[in-house]
């Protein structure tokens, strides 16, 4: 039973479009994360948030941006999509730093 | 800084055979370690966690792992695998760092 939801699950879209990937969680977790995962590869942290109005960039440089206006919502936006953005994006949350994370099922993004 | 290294990228085994997926870690201060499983087209699901206490940790689906401080290892084991265990397995530390993953392929 998923407590963290990502939409859309799949998205195929043309270059130059603005894209927002949605992530919502119902567990009241303060900590939320976005990872990028290419097929057969490890997860790379691209953004994280430790609470409302708090966002930080992760280890992997990304042209995306995030916002955290509400505890339960952590959307990721690409202002102008490029083929290099083609990847799977995973959203996660945890109650505390260092605690296990709960993951959504991911958004598989393909930019033509 | 903490890092985790998964020593095997692919592990093929036959059904009902035992399996070990290896993970080594480096640590500075505290050691929190996790194993996650990822099935196709899904996110990661927590298998088990080590936060403190007993070094033998039992998880879901019959998996267990042993925290070994002297060898800086946290290997995942299952005494008898099923076809349904075929998936990608990730070792992770508290610093939001993940290993590169191990593909477990179980065949009959």
Contacts between the chains, C-beta under 8 A, distances in Angstrom:
chain1	res1	chain2	res2	distance
A	4	B	43	7.9
A	6	B	43	7.9
A	33	B	96	6.8
A	40	B	101	7.3
A	40	B	103	7.5
A	41	B	100	6.7
A	41	B	101	7.4
A	42	B	90	7.3
A	42	B	98	5.1
A	42	B	99	6.3
A	42	B	100	4.3
A	42	B	101	5.9
A	43	B	44	7.8
A	43	B	90	7.1
A	43	B	98	4.5
A	45	B	96	5.2
A	48	B	96	7.1
A	58	B	96	7.5
A	90	B	43	5.5
A	90	B	44	7.2
A	92	B	43	7.5
A	92	B	44	7.6
A	97	B	94	7.2
A	98	B	30	7.3
A	98	B	32	5.0
A	98	B	94	3.9
A	99	B	32	7.9
A	100	B	34	5.6
A	100	B	46	4.7
A	100	B	49	5.3
A	101	B	44	7.5
A	101	B	46	7.7
A	102	B	46	7.8
A	103	B	36	7.8
A	103	B	43	3.3
A	103	B	44	4.4
A	103	B	45	7.1
A	104	B	43	5.1
A	105	B	41	7.2
A	105	B	42	5.2
A	105	B	43	4.8
A	106	B	41	7.7
A	106	B	42	7.3
A	106	B	43	5.3
A	108	B	41	7.7
